[in-house]
């Protein structure tokens, strides 16, 4: 791929013996400079590149238009079958040749030749400009579908007495006259009055067989505008070599100047955006050599620009990340992916390691070959450090939770032993002949011990759940039977408080695959809470088939829960307020255990409540068929 820098797109006009615009010097090979460069497509002249074996490796759009080929059609073609003679002339000079077009016709061209080193040997660059006619050749056809018609240069052919006899499409676009408006009229209609003498002199010189050479001048358009042009006049000869006409090749200097200015402005914007970007940016060759780097990347890696340009991307990449990075880059070059993004480590100049969020996209040349990679590097070292600290804190919290669970499990086991003895001796005392006072005391000891044992069991269950050591023993369960058993257990407590206990669990509910002991514990915690926190009214247990699975609702007319406390109702050791604990007792573990048991069964639990109105806890559980389908 030929690249040109902004110096090559100058506003000046070139003579026939001057080098063409857009052809880089040998020192301007890709990768030799850090400035952004313009692609071959931006060169207005036809440019072709040939490899050491004499085959075309690239042709820009202007060359494709001149020779009548589509994109990629010339790639791999034999150069000597397109340009005759081959090789052409001497290096660094203009010479005459003939170019063969895709439709079999030929077009005379002037050729500028340069040779510069390439990866596989010397690369020959040709710049082609259509010649008006060879000396001694027959008059070319300016109109029609030939090369003159397709060129971007305006070609105006005139008779020896100055009447327009040929007018191509580019002339129509430049001057604004249709062919029928121009052909047959005098050429002086295109010339400002103050330049008629200049034209007469050039015409007289051309009549005697000499070309004018390219020079700057001014012409008039159909609407009277003066336009700056680069013009060259050459004689047109017949088969016998007699000068029979004059052909003028005219290029719009204003358009070329505007195009050059637009390209320079675009390049300036790119340079500014690249250089001043807040993140690191780089252009690299496909093998990882830095072509251009910005200030942000130099600051990230701690290198001066010249130092970084002397290195490759792999040289500043952490050794442990080289393999993964190379695999991604290989996929990009092979066309398997259009771009990739990874987090990788870099080694700064001072040896410190920095993390970068790296992204790369591939730019290909007109032939589809990899040209360079556009890379962006965002320094994420602080973010990675924060993530590491957060992970460490999470690990510490989880370890603390494991230690807490272990402590609760151990203490629960240790407490059960003396409590069992206390309850046993209280039962023995109540079976003995005691007086009323002593018997009441023994009963109080037994009740307190049982209450403490229930708390210890809750602590033990919670610690097992959190430690992942509470295993369910699932089997086929009749939900209506479980609900009935739970209602029977809380009925005495409800009756003692004068509450109405209602149970609605119809037969024929979907069967469950659940642990009956833990399912009973779940529902008993909900029903026990409902009775505990209800002073008057009713407690209702309802089981029904849902759209998916089954639902069990436990509703009460008790004290209810404030809206601000609802999000925390399933937290352990949590009740609405301290006065609730003093008045009703309890540890705040029942709902936490119920919530966890519901999730262990593949279900969920929700609550609706309002103070002084009551609460409804709804448990959803999957049916046996759904549980088996889920595995």
BAVO-684688 format. One record per residue (C-alpha): y, z, x; residue in three letters; chain; residue number from 1. Coordinates in steps of 0.5 Angstrom, whole numbers. Layout:
BAVO-684688
     v     w     u residuo cadena num
     Y     Z     X     ala      A NUM
...
This chain:
BAVO-684688
     v     w     u residuo cadena num
     0     0     0     unk      A   1
     7    -2     3     unk      A   2
    12     3     2     unk      A   3
    20     2     3     unk      A   4
    25     7     4     unk      A   5
    32     7     1     unk      A   6
    35     3     7     unk      A   7
    31    -3     6     unk      A   8
    34    -4    -1     unk      A   9
    41    -5     1     unk      A  10
    46    -8    -3     unk      A  11
    48   -14     3     unk      A  12
    45   -21     2     unk      A  13
    41   -24     7     unk      A  14
    41   -31    11     unk      A  15
    35   -35    12     unk      A  16
    34   -32    19     unk      A  17
    34   -25    17     unk      A  18
    28   -21    15     unk      A  19
    27   -20     8     unk      A  20
    29   -14     4     unk      A  21
    23    -9     2     unk      A  22
    19   -10     8     unk      A  23
    18    -4    12     unk      A  24
    19    -4    20     unk      A  25
    12    -2    24     unk      A  26
    15     5    25     unk      A  27
    15     6    17     unk      A  28
     8     6    16     unk      A  29
     6    11    10     unk      A  30
     5    18    13     unk      A  31
    10    17    18     unk      A  32
    16    20    15     unk      A  33
    17    26    10     unk      A  34
    22    22     6     unk      A  35
    20    20    -1     unk      A  36
    18    12    -1     unk      A  37
    18     7    -6     unk      A  38
    12     3    -8     unk      A  39
    11    -4    -7     unk      A  40
    12    -6   -14     unk      A  41
    19    -4   -13     unk      A  42
    20   -10    -8     unk      A  43
    24   -16   -11     unk      A  44
    20   -21    -7     unk      A  45
    13   -23    -7     unk      A  46
     9   -19    -2     unk      A  47
     2   -20     0     unk      A  48
    -2   -16     5     unk      A  49
    -8   -19     8     unk      A  50
   -14   -15    12     unk      A  51
   -16   -16    19     unk      A  52
   -22   -21    16     unk      A  53
   -16   -25    13     unk      A  54
   -17   -23     6     unk      A  55
   -12   -20     1     unk      A  56
   -12   -13     0     unk      A  57
    -6   -13    -5     unk      A  58
    -1   -17    -8     unk      A  59
     5   -14   -12     unk      A  60
     8   -16   -19     unk      A  61
    13   -21   -16     unk      A  62
     7   -25   -12     unk      A  63
     3   -25   -18     unk      A  64
     8   -28   -22     unk      A  65
    10   -33   -17     unk      A  66
     2   -35   -16     unk      A  67
     0   -35   -23     unk      A  68
    -5   -29   -22     unk      A  69
    -6   -23   -26     unk      A  70
    -6   -16   -23     unk      A  71
   -12   -15   -18     unk      A  72
   -14   -22   -19     unk      A  73
   -12   -24   -11     unk      A  74
   -16   -17    -9     unk      A  75
   -21   -20    -4     unk      A  76
   -19   -27    -4     unk      A  77
   -19   -31     2     unk      A  78
   -12   -32     5     unk      A  79
   -13   -39     8     unk      A  80
   -15   -41     1     unk      A  81
    -8   -39    -2     unk      A  82
    -3   -40     4     unk      A  83
    -3   -46     8     unk      A  84
    -3   -46    14     unk      A  85
    -6   -39    15     unk      A  86
    -5   -36    20     unk      A  87
     3   -37    18     unk      A  88
     8   -38    23     unk      A  89
    10   -33    28     unk      A  90
    11   -25    27     unk      A  91
    18   -23    25     unk      A  92
    21   -30    23     unk      A  93
    21   -35    17     unk      A  94
    17   -41    17     unk      A  95
    15   -46    12     unk      A  96
     8   -46     8     unk      A  97
     5   -48     2     unk      A  98
     2   -43    -3     unk      A  99
    -3   -45    -8     unk      A 100
    -3   -42   -15     unk      A 101
    -8   -40   -20     unk      A 102
    -8   -46   -24     unk      A 103
    -9   -51   -18     unk      A 104
    -2   -53   -17     unk      A 105
     2   -52   -10     unk      A 106
     9   -49    -9     unk      A 107
    13   -50    -2     unk      A 108
    15   -43     0     unk      A 109
    18   -40     6     unk      A 110
    14   -34     9     unk      A 111
    16   -28    13     unk      A 112
    11   -25    17     unk      A 113
    10   -18    20     unk      A 114
     4   -15    23     unk      A 115
     3    -7    23     unk      A 116
    -3    -2    24     unk      A 117
    -8     0    19     unk      A 118
   -14     4    18     unk      A 119
   -19    -1    20     unk      A 120
   -15    -6    24     unk      A 121
    -8   -10    24     unk      A 122
    -5   -11    17     unk      A 123
    -1   -18    16     unk      A 124
     4   -17    11     unk      A 125
     7   -24     8     unk      A 126
    14   -24     4     unk      A 127
    14   -31     0     unk      A 128
    20   -34    -3     unk      A 129
    20   -41    -6     unk      A 130
    23   -46    -2     unk      A 131
    27   -51    -6     unk      A 132
    23   -57    -3     unk      A 133
    20   -59     4     unk      A 134
    24   -64     8     unk      A 135
    21   -71     7     unk      A 136
    17   -69     0     unk      A 137
    18   -71    -6     unk      A 138
    22   -68   -11     unk      A 139
    19   -62   -15     unk      A 140
    20   -61   -23     unk      A 141
    25   -56   -24     unk      A 142
    23   -55   -32     unk      A 143
    16   -54   -35     unk      A 144
    11   -49   -33     unk      A 145
    11   -50   -26     unk      A 146
    13   -45   -21     unk      A 147
    20   -46   -21     unk      A 148
    20   -45   -29     unk      A 149
    16   -38   -27     unk      A 150
    20   -35   -21     unk      A 151
    26   -30   -22     unk      A 152
    31   -34   -19     unk      A 153
    35   -39   -22     unk      A 154
    34   -46   -20     unk      A 155
    39   -51   -22     unk      A 156
    38   -58   -20     unk      A 157
    44   -63   -19     unk      A 158
    45   -71   -18     unk      A 159
    49   -73   -12     unk      A 160
    55   -74   -16     unk      A 161
    54   -67   -19     unk      A 162
    51   -67   -26     unk      A 163
    46   -62   -28     unk      A 164
    39   -65   -28     unk      A 165
    34   -59   -28     unk      A 166
    35   -52   -31     unk      A 167
    29   -47   -31     unk      A 168
    29   -41   -35     unk      A 169
    32   -36   -30     unk      A 170
    38   -41   -30     unk      A 171
    38   -40   -37     unk      A 172
    38   -32   -37     unk      A 173
    43   -32   -31     unk      A 174
    48   -37   -34     unk      A 175
    47   -36   -42     unk      A 176
    47   -44   -43     unk      A 177
    40   -47   -46     unk      A 178
    37   -53   -42     unk      A 179
    40   -58   -47     unk      A 180
    47   -55   -46     unk      A 181
    47   -55   -39     unk      A 182
    43   -62   -37     unk      A 183
    47   -68   -36     unk      A 184
    54   -64   -35     unk      A 185
    58   -63   -29     unk      A 186
    56   -57   -24     unk      A 187
    63   -55   -24     unk      A 188
    63   -52   -31     unk      A 189
    59   -46   -27     unk      A 190
    64   -46   -21     unk      A 191
    71   -42   -22     unk      A 192
    77   -47   -20     unk      A 193
    78   -43   -14     unk      A 194
    71   -44   -11     unk      A 195
    71   -52   -13     unk      A 196
    73   -54    -6     unk      A 197
    67   -49    -3     unk      A 198
    62   -53    -7     unk      A 199
    64   -60    -5     unk      A 200
    64   -58     2     unk      A 201
    57   -55     1     unk      A 202
    55   -61    -3     unk      A 203
    57   -66     2     unk      A 204
    53   -62     8     unk      A 205
    47   -62     3     unk      A 206
    48   -70     2     unk      A 207
    47   -71     9     unk      A 208
    40   -67     9     unk      A 209
    42   -60    12     unk      A 210
    41   -54     8     unk      A 211
    47   -49     6     unk      A 212
    43   -42     8     unk      A 213
    44   -37     3     unk      A 214
    51   -34     2     unk      A 215
    55   -30    -3     unk      A 216
    59   -33    -8     unk      A 217
    62   -33   -15     unk      A 218
    60   -37   -21     unk      A 219
    62   -37   -28     unk      A 220
    57   -36   -34     unk      A 221
    58   -39   -41     unk      A 222
    62   -33   -44     unk      A 223
    67   -34   -38     unk      A 224
    65   -28   -34     unk      A 225
    65   -28   -27     unk      A 226
    58   -26   -23     unk      A 227
    57   -25   -16     unk      A 228
    51   -29   -14     unk      A 229
    47   -30    -7     unk      A 230
    46   -38    -7     unk      A 231
    43   -43    -3     unk      A 232
    43   -51    -3     unk      A 233
    38   -55     0     unk      A 234
    37   -63    -1     unk      A 235
    31   -66    -5     unk      A 236
    28   -72    -2     unk      A 237
    24   -77    -5     unk      A 238
    17   -80    -3     unk      A 239
    21   -84     2     unk      A 240
    25   -78     5     unk      A 241
    31   -80     2     unk      A 242
    36   -75    -1     unk      A 243
    36   -76    -8     unk      A 244
    39   -69   -11     unk      A 245
    41   -62    -9     unk      A 246
    37   -56   -11     unk      A 247
    41   -49   -12     unk      A 248
    37   -43   -12     unk      A 249
    41   -37   -15     unk      A 250
    40   -30   -15     unk      A 251
    44   -25   -19     unk      A 252
    47   -20   -14     unk      A 253
    50   -16   -19     unk      A 254
    43   -15   -22     unk      A 255
    40   -13   -15     unk      A 256
    45    -9   -13     unk      A 257
    44    -5   -20     unk      A 258
    37    -5   -19     unk      A 259
    38    -2   -12     unk      A 260
    43     3   -15     unk      A 261
    38     5   -20     unk      A 262
    32     6   -15     unk      A 263
    37    10   -10     unk      A 264
    39    14   -16     unk      A 265
    32    15   -18     unk      A 266
    30    17   -11     unk      A 267
    35    22   -11     unk      A 268
    33    25   -17     unk      A 269
    26    26   -15     unk      A 270
    28    29    -8     unk      A 271
    33    34   -11     unk      A 272
    27    36   -16     unk      A 273
    22    36   -11     unk      A 274
    26    40    -5     unk      A 275
    29    45   -10     unk      A 276
    23    46   -14     unk      A 277
    22    54   -15     unk      A 278
    14    53   -14     unk      A 279
    11    50    -8     unk      A 280
    10    43    -8     unk      A 281
     7    38    -3     unk      A 282
     5    30    -2     unk      A 283
    -2    30     2     unk      A 284
    -6    24     4     unk      A 285
   -13    24     1     unk      A 286
   -16    27     7     unk      A 287
   -11    33     6     unk      A 288
    -6    31    11     unk      A 289
     1    34     9     unk      A 290
     6    28     8     unk      A 291
    12    32     5     unk      A 292
    13    39     3     unk      A 293
    19    43     0     unk      A 294
    22    49     2     unk      A 295
    18    54    -3     unk      A 296
    12    52     0     unk      A 297
    14    53     7     unk      A 298
    17    60     5     unk      A 299
    10    61     1     unk      A 300
     6    60     8     unk      A 301
    11    62    13     unk      A 302
    12    56    16     unk      A 303
    18    51    18     unk      A 304
    17    44    15     unk      A 305
    16    41    22     unk      A 306
    10    46    23     unk      A 307
     7    45    16     unk      A 308
     7    37    17     unk      A 309
     3    38    23     unk      A 310
    -2    41    19     unk      A 311
    -7    39    14     unk      A 312
    -9    43     7     unk      A 313
   -15    45    10     unk      A 314
   -12    49    16     unk      A 315
    -8    53    12     unk      A 316
   -14    55     6     unk      A 317
   -18    61     7     unk      A 318
   -25    59    10     unk      A 319
   -28    62     4     unk      A 320
   -25    58    -1     unk      A 321
   -26    51     3     unk      A 322
   -32    49     0     unk      A 323
   -30    50    -8     unk      A 324
   -23    46    -6     unk      A 325
   -27    40    -3     unk      A 326
   -32    40    -9     unk      A 327
   -26    39   -14     unk      A 328
   -22    34    -9     unk      A 329
   -28    30    -9     unk      A 330
   -29    30   -16     unk      A 331
   -21    28   -17     unk      A 332
   -22    22   -11     unk      A 333
   -28    19   -15     unk      A 334
   -25    19   -21     unk      A 335
   -29    24   -25     unk      A 336
   -23    28   -27     unk      A 337
   -16    26   -27     unk      A 338
   -13    33   -24     unk      A 339
   -15    40   -23     unk      A 340
   -13    47   -22     unk      A 341
   -16    53   -19     unk      A 342
   -14    59   -16     unk      A 343
   -15    60    -8     unk      A 344
   -13    63    -2     unk      A 345
    -8    61     3     unk      A 346
    -7    64    10     unk      A 347
     0    65    12     unk      A 348
     3    63    19     unk      A 349
     3    71    20     unk      A 350
    -4    72    18     unk      A 351
    -3    75    12     unk      A 352
    -7    72     6     unk      A 353
    -3    70     0     unk      A 354
    -6    67    -7     unk      A 355
    -4    61   -10     unk      A 356
    -5    58   -17     unk      A 357
    -6    51   -14     unk      A 358
    -6    44   -18     unk      A 359
    -7    37   -16     unk      A 360
    -6    30   -19     unk      A 361
    -8    23   -16     unk      A 362
    -3    17   -15     unk      A 363
    -7    11   -14     unk      A 364
    -4     4   -11     unk      A 365
    -4    -2   -15     unk      A 366
   -11    -4   -13     unk      A 367
   -13     3   -16     unk      A 368
   -15     6    -9     unk      A 369
   -13    13    -8     unk      A 370
    -6    13    -5     unk      A 371
    -4    21    -5     unk      A 372
    -4    27    -8     unk      A 373
     1    31   -12     unk      A 374
     0    38   -11     unk      A 375
     4    44   -14     unk      A 376
     2    52   -11     unk      A 377
     5    58   -15     unk      A 378
     5    64   -11     unk      A 379
     1    69   -15     unk      A 380
    -1    74   -10     unk      A 381
     3    80   -14     unk      A 382
    -1    78   -20     unk      A 383
    -7    78   -17     unk      A 384
    -5    85   -14     unk      A 385
    -4    88   -21     unk      A 386
   -10    85   -24     unk      A 387
   -14    88   -18     unk      A 388
   -10    95   -19     unk      A 389
   -12    94   -27     unk      A 390
   -19    93   -26     unk      A 391
   -19    99   -21     unk      A 392
   -16   103   -27     unk      A 393
   -21   100   -32     unk      A 394
   -27   102   -27     unk      A 395
   -24   109   -26     unk      A 396
   -23   110   -34     unk      A 397
   -30   107   -35     unk      A 398
   -33   112   -30     unk      A 399
   -29   118   -33     unk      A 400
   -32   116   -40     unk      A 401
   -39   116   -37     unk      A 402
   -38   123   -33     unk      A 403
   -35   125   -40     unk      A 404
   -41   123   -44     unk      A 405
   -46   126   -39     unk      A 406
   -42   132   -39     unk      A 407
   -43   132   -47     unk      A 408
   -50   131   -47     unk      A 409
   -52   136   -42     unk      A 410
   -48   141   -45     unk      A 411
   -51   139   -52     unk      A 412
   -58   140   -49     unk      A 413
   -56   147   -46     unk      A 414
   -52   149   -53     unk      A 415
   -58   148   -57     unk      A 416
   -63   153   -53     unk      A 417
   -59   159   -55     unk      A 418
   -57   156   -62     unk      A 419
   -64   155   -64     unk      A 420
   -66   163   -62     unk      A 421
   -60   165   -66     unk      A 422
   -62   162   -72     unk      A 423
   -69   164   -71     unk      A 424
   -67   171   -70     unk      A 425
   -62   171   -76     unk      A 426
   -68   168   -81     unk      A 427
   -72   174   -78     unk      A 428
   -67   179   -80     unk      A 429
   -66   176   -87     unk      A 430
   -73   177   -88     unk      A 431
   -73   184   -86     unk      A 432
   -71   190   -91     unk      A 433
   -64   190   -90     unk      A 434
   -58   193   -93     unk      A 435
   -53   189   -97     unk      A 436
   -48   189   -91     unk      A 437
   -53   187   -86     unk      A 438
   -56   182   -90     unk      A 439
   -50   179   -91     unk      A 440
   -48   179   -84     unk      A 441
   -55   176   -82     unk      A 442
   -53   170   -87     unk      A 443
   -47   169   -84     unk      A 444
   -50   169   -77     unk      A 445
   -55   163   -80     unk      A 446
   -49   159   -83     unk      A 447
   -45   159   -77     unk      A 448
   -50   158   -72     unk      A 449
   -52   152   -77     unk      A 450
   -45   149   -77     unk      A 451
   -45   150   -69     unk      A 452
   -51   146   -69     unk      A 453
   -49   141   -73     unk      A 454
   -43   140   -68     unk      A 455
   -47   140   -62     unk      A 456
   -52   134   -65     unk      A 457
   -45   130   -67     unk      A 458
   -43   131   -59     unk      A 459
   -50   129   -57     unk      A 460
   -50   123   -62     unk      A 461
   -43   121   -59     unk      A 462
   -45   122   -52     unk      A 463
   -51   117   -53     unk      A 464
   -48   112   -57     unk      A 465
   -42   111   -51     unk      A 466
   -47   112   -46     unk      A 467
   -51   106   -49     unk      A 468
   -57   111   -50     unk      A 469
   -58   111   -57     unk      A 470
   -63   107   -59     unk      A 471
   -64   104   -66     unk      A 472
   -71   104   -69     unk      A 473
   -71    99   -74     unk      A 474
   -75    97   -80     unk      A 475
   -75    95   -87     unk      A 476
   -71    99   -91     unk      A 477
   -69   100   -99     unk      A 478
   -62   101   -99     unk      A 479
   -62   104  -106     unk      A 480
   -67   109  -104     unk      A 481
   -63   111   -98     unk      A 482
   -57   112  -102     unk      A 483
   -61   116  -107     unk      A 484
   -63   121  -102     unk      A 485
   -56   122   -99     unk      A 486
   -53   123  -106     unk      A 487
   -59   129  -107     unk      A 488
   -57   132  -100     unk      A 489
   -49   132  -102     unk      A 490
   -50   134  -110     unk      A 491
   -51   142  -109     unk      A 492
   -44   142  -105     unk      A 493
   -41   137  -110     unk      A 494
   -44   142  -116     unk      A 495
   -41   148  -112     unk      A 496
   -34   145  -112     unk      A 497
   -34   143  -120     unk      A 498
   -34   135  -117     unk      A 499
   -37   130  -121     unk      A 500
   -42   126  -117     unk      A 501
   -44   119  -119     unk      A 502
   -49   114  -116     unk      A 503
   -49   106  -118     unk      A 504
   -55   103  -113     unk      A 505
   -59    98  -118     unk      A 506
   -66    96  -116     unk      A 507
   -67    89  -113     unk      A 508
   -62    90  -108     unk      A 509
   -63    85  -101     unk      A 510
   -67    89   -96     unk      A 511
   -64    91   -90     unk      A 512
   -67    91   -83     unk      A 513
   -64    98   -80     unk      A 514
   -66   105   -77     unk      A 515
   -67   109   -84     unk      A 516
   -65   116   -80     unk      A 517
   -59   113   -77     unk      A 518
   -57   109   -84     unk      A 519
   -58   116   -87     unk      A 520
   -53   119   -82     unk      A 521
   -48   114   -83     unk      A 522
   -48   115   -91     unk      A 523
   -48   122   -90     unk      A 524
   -42   123   -86     unk      A 525
   -38   119   -91     unk      A 526
   -41   122   -97     unk      A 527
   -40   129   -94     unk      A 528
   -33   128   -92     unk      A 529
   -32   125   -99     unk      A 530
   -34   132  -102     unk      A 531
   -31   136   -97     unk      A 532
   -24   133   -98     unk      A 533
   -24   133  -105     unk      A 534
   -22   139  -109     unk      A 535
   -22   136  -116     unk      A 536
   -25   130  -119     unk      A 537
   -30   126  -117     unk      A 538
   -34   123  -111     unk      A 539
   -38   116  -113     unk      A 540
   -43   112  -109     unk      A 541
   -44   105  -110     unk      A 542
   -49   100  -107     unk      A 543
   -48    92  -109     unk      A 544
   -50    86  -106     unk      A 545
   -44    82  -103     unk      A 546
   -43    75  -101     unk      A 547
   -46    76   -95     unk      A 548
   -51    82   -94     unk      A 549
   -50    88   -98     unk      A 550
   -44    93   -99     unk      A 551
   -44   101  -100     unk      A 552
   -37   104  -102     unk      A 553
   -36   112  -102     unk      A 554
   -30   113  -106     unk      A 555
   -27   120  -108     unk      A 556
   -21   123  -111     unk      A 557
   -19   128  -105     unk      A 558
   -13   129  -101     unk      A 559
   -12   122   -98     unk      A 560
   -10   119   -92     unk      A 561
    -3   118   -90     unk      A 562
    -1   110   -88     unk      A 563
     1   112   -81     unk      A 564
    -6   116   -80     unk      A 565
   -10   110   -82     unk      A 566
   -11   106   -76     unk      A 567
   -14   112   -72     unk      A 568
   -18   115   -77     unk      A 569
   -25   112   -74     unk      A 570
   -22   115   -67     unk      A 571
   -26   121   -64     unk      A 572
   -24   128   -65     unk      A 573
   -18   126   -70     unk      A 574
   -16   128   -76     unk      A 575
   -10   127   -80     unk      A 576
    -6   133   -78     unk      A 577
    -8   140   -75     unk      A 578
    -7   143   -82     unk      A 579
   -13   139   -85     unk      A 580
   -17   142   -79     unk      A 581
   -15   149   -81     unk      A 582
   -16   148   -88     unk      A 583
   -23   144   -88     unk      A 584
   -26   145   -82     unk      A 585
   -30   140   -78     unk      A 586
   -29   136   -71     unk      A 587
   -27   130   -73     unk      A 588
   -33   126   -70     unk      A 589
   -36   124   -77     unk      A 590
   -32   118   -78     unk      A 591
   -33   116   -71     unk      A 592
   -40   116   -71     unk      A 593
   -41   113   -77     unk      A 594
   -36   107   -75     unk      A 595
   -41   106   -69     unk      A 596
   -47   106   -72     unk      A 597
   -45   101   -77     unk      A 598
   -43    97   -71     unk      A 599
   -50    98   -68     unk      A 600
   -53    95   -74     unk      A 601
   -49    89   -74     unk      A 602
   -44    91   -80     unk      A 603
   -37    94   -80     unk      A 604
   -33    99   -84     unk      A 605
   -27    99   -87     unk      A 606
   -22   104   -91     unk      A 607
   -17   104   -96     unk      A 608
   -13   111   -98     unk      A 609
    -7   114  -101     unk      A 610
    -4   121  -100     unk      A 611
    -6   125  -106     unk      A 612
   -10   119  -109     unk      A 613
   -16   119  -106     unk      A 614
   -20   115  -101     unk      A 615
   -25   109  -101     unk      A 616
   -30   108   -95     unk      A 617
   -34   101   -95     unk      A 618
   -39    99   -91     unk      A 619
   -42    92   -90     unk      A 620
   -49    91   -87     unk      A 621
   -53    85   -86     unk      A 622
   -59    84   -90     unk      A 623
   -66    83   -87     unk      A 624
   -66    76   -87     unk      A 625
   -59    75   -84     unk      A 626
   -61    80   -79     unk      A 627
   -67    76   -77     unk      A 628
   -63    70   -77     unk      A 629
   -58    73   -72     unk      A 630
   -64    75   -67     unk      A 631
